Amino acid sequence: MVEKISVKLSKKELFDFLLYHTYSKPMGLFVNVLGMAVVFSGCIMLLTGKISVIQFALYIAAAVLFLGYTPITLKHKAKKEIEKNKIYHQEWNYEFDDSGIRISYDENSKFYPWEDMKRMVTTPQTIGLYYEEDNALIIPKKDFNDKFLPIIHMVVDHLGLQNVRFR
């Protein structure tokens, strides 16, 4: 069985995937915990009278920097990547079959055998198929149209349910 879809990735969808990719790793979690720890320590110190309201505002500002830096930089990175690379300005054709995934655009083509695929993850707007630890094929969910279930079944059959993370 062969399933074909056309894909065009937007800044919004790339940003959505980059957020998942970043925050699913220990460092992404650590930055969030650190930001919240700054807020909690500032609250405790304010309530115990060890700092003034102005100093507490500095704690909150530091927490906002910790918590906001990553999403802001990822949003900028997604925008820059989409604008810089002309390959994102056109549709890509994805062909799924029992041997793997073939991607083509213009006259270029690349094949990813199922044996090389590591895992599949879902985000609110995208499906990511990792072929290396930090590299993935990113497919917007909207581009699956009526082929979503047949393709997801094919992916699960080849990767195994243990390598598929639904959200």
NORVEN-V846251 format. One record per backbone hydrogen bond with DSSP energy under -0.5 kcal/mol. CO is the residue of the C=O (numbers start at 1). NH is the residue of the N-H. If there is no record, write none. Layout:
<<CO	NH> <CO	NH>>
//
This chain:
<<3	96> <5	94> <7	92> <10	14> <11	15> <12	16> <13	17> <14	18> <15	19> <16	20> <17	21> <18	22> <19	23> <20	24> <22	25> <22	28> <25	29> <26	30> <27	31> <28	32> <29	33> <30	34> <31	35> <32	36> <33	37> <34	38> <35	39> <36	40> <37	41> <38	42> <39	43> <40	44> <41	45> <42	46> <43	47> <44	48> <45	50> <45	51> <46	49> <52	56> <53	57> <54	58> <55	59> <56	60> <57	61> <58	62> <59	63> <60	64> <61	65> <62	66> <63	67> <64	68> <65	69> <66	70> <67	71> <68	72> <69	73> <70	74> <71	75> <72	76> <73	77> <74	78> <75	79> <76	80> <77	81> <78	82> <79	83> <80	84> <81	85> <84	86> <85	88> <86	89> <87	90> <92	7> <92	94> <93	104> <94	5> <95	102> <96	3> <97	100> <99	114> <100	97> <101	112> <102	95> <103	110> <104	93> <105	108> <108	105> <110	103> <111	113> <112	101> <113	116> <113	117> <114	117> <119	130> <120	165> <121	128> <125	141> <126	123> <127	129> <127	139> <128	121> <128	130> <129	137> <130	118> <130	119> <135	131> <135	132> <136	138> <137	129> <137	139> <139	127> <140	143> <141	144> <141	145> <142	145> <144	147> <145	148> <147	151> <148	152> <149	153> <150	154> <151	155> <152	156> <153	157> <154	158> <155	159> <156	160> <160	163> <161	164> <163	120> <164	166> <165	122>>
//
